[in-house]
Amino acid sequence: MSDAHPTWKAFESAALLEARVRSGEPYHEFLELPSLSCGIYALAAGSKDLQSPHDEDEVYYVISGRARIRVEDEERVVGPGSILFVGARSEHSFVEIEEDATFLVFFASGEVGEN
């Protein structure tokens, strides 16, 4: 397979976390394929999550920190080990970020098999 769609890749979480810090950005994408993208997302305690709805389904894995997530009209406390699914085009954001929070994020593009 070509580099555009590798058979497999391996990543070390410590290196990904360091790369996100070096980028100076809250979101650092480390994998981008036609069907899937993945990144590390970080929010400082007390900050505002300014993301808007995405066109893709997504899954968050909370690596560290504590916050609440609001999806549409529902809220839930999340912390290390929480796994969250958010459907495409759903209004969502992290609120009341009590501790610096870091998330592993998976986006499904839904474009598999489309030409």
N, C-alpha and C positions, 0 to 999 in steps of 0.2 A: 504494500500500500504506500501511497505517497505521503509526504509530510502534511498535506492538506487534510488527510483523514487517516491518522496513524492507527495501527492495530492496537497499541496500548502505550501508556505513558505512566511514569511513577513520579510522585511528588512527595516532598518532605514538608510537613506542616510548619516546622520552625523556619525553613527557608522562605515559605510563602508569606508567613507573618512578617518576617524581616523585609521582604520585597515590598509589601504593602506599606510599611513604615517609611522605607526609602522613597517610595513614590510620592509621599506627601499628600496623597488623595485618600478619601474614605473608602473607595472601592478599587480593588486591584484584581483585574481579570487574569487568570493564569491558564485557562483552557477555553478555546473557542473552536467549535466544530459546527457543521451545518445543523446538527440535531441537539446540541447541548453546549452550554457554556458554564463555567464555574469561576467563582471569585471569592476573595476575602473582603468583607465589609466591616468597617469599624466605626463606632460612634462613641464619642467621649461623654462621660457623665454630665448630665445637664444640657447636652446639645439637642438640636432639633434634627429630626430625620426628614429631609426635604424630598424624598423620592416620590414619584407619581406612579400611577398604575402602569404596569408593563403589559406588553402584548403576549407574553409567554407565561405559562405556569412556572412557579418557582418553589423551591424548598430551601428553608433556612435551617442550619444546624447551629445552635448557640454554643460557641467554643468557650466563651467566658463572659462575665458581666451579668447584670440584672436590669430588666426593663419590663415594660408592658408593650404588647403589640395590639394595635387596633386594626381590625379588618372589617370594613364596612361599619356596622353598628355594634360590633362585639369587641371586647377587650379580654386579654389574658396576661397574667404574669409569666415571664419566661426567664430562664436562667441556664447555666451550663447543663448541657445534655438535652435541652428542649429541641424538638424537631417540629418544624412548622411548614405546612403546605399552604400556599396562597395561589388561588386560581387566577388565570389571565384576566387582566382588566379590572381586578378588584382594588378598590381604594384601600390602601394599607400604609401604616407607618409605625415606627417604634416611638413610644411616648414614655414620659417619666423614666428616663434613662438614669437609674440610680447609681450604677457602677459602669466604668468604661466597658463597652460591650464589643465583642468580636464575633462575627458570624461567617460560616462557610455557606456560600450561596450557589445553588444549582438552578440554571434556567433551561427549560426545555423549549426548543424553538417551534416544534410542531411542523417543521418543514420537511421531515423525512419523507422521501419518495416524491416530493413535489418537484416539478421542472420549471 
